[in-house]
Amino acid sequence: MSAQATPVAVTGAGVVMATPATLRGWSLFSTPGDTVTLYDSPNGATGTVLATVVIPAAGAVTFALPDGLRAAKGIYLQCSGALAGSVWIG
């Protein structure tokens, strides 16, 4: 059985988790639309790409990874604008 996820609120680019974590999913909204990239990195848009998410204009994207995806260093979210929602970690 998978561990429960904890939502981490996001509003734009920045550190989601500065320590190792398991990416369990996300629920993200963007009024103008955006491309979001999640990296295995505690401090910037470098390292291994964990996921790339395209959010349509005035749209939302929700996705769950029941078994999770391990980020050995941390999780950093890169985007070009404002977001609403959360990234789920375990």
Secondary structure in CASP SS format (residue, H / E / C, confidence):
PFRMAT SS
TARGET T0000
AUTHOR 0000-0000-0000
METHOD secondary structure of the structure
MODEL  1
M C 1.00
S C 1.00
A C 1.00
Q C 1.00
A C 1.00
T E 1.00
P E 1.00
V E 1.00
A E 1.00
V C 1.00
T C 1.00
G C 1.00
A C 1.00
G E 1.00
V E 1.00
V E 1.00
M E 1.00
A C 1.00
T C 1.00
P C 1.00
A E 1.00
T E 1.00
L E 1.00
R E 1.00
G E 1.00
W E 1.00
S E 1.00
L E 1.00
F E 1.00
S E 1.00
T C 1.00
P C 1.00
G C 1.00
D E 1.00
T E 1.00
V E 1.00
T E 1.00
L E 1.00
Y E 1.00
D E 1.00
S C 1.00
P C 1.00
N C 1.00
G C 1.00
A C 1.00
T C 1.00
G C 1.00
T E 1.00
V E 1.00
L E 1.00
A E 1.00
T E 1.00
V E 1.00
V E 1.00
I E 1.00
P C 1.00
A C 1.00
A C 1.00
G E 1.00
A E 1.00
V E 1.00
T E 1.00
F E 1.00
A E 1.00
L E 1.00
P E 1.00
D E 1.00
G E 1.00
L E 1.00
R E 1.00
A E 1.00
A C 1.00
K C 1.00
G C 1.00
I E 1.00
Y E 1.00
L E 1.00
Q E 1.00
C C 1.00
S C 1.00
G C 1.00
A C 1.00
L C 1.00
A E 1.00
G E 1.00
S E 1.00
V E 1.00
W E 1.00
I E 1.00
G C 1.00
END
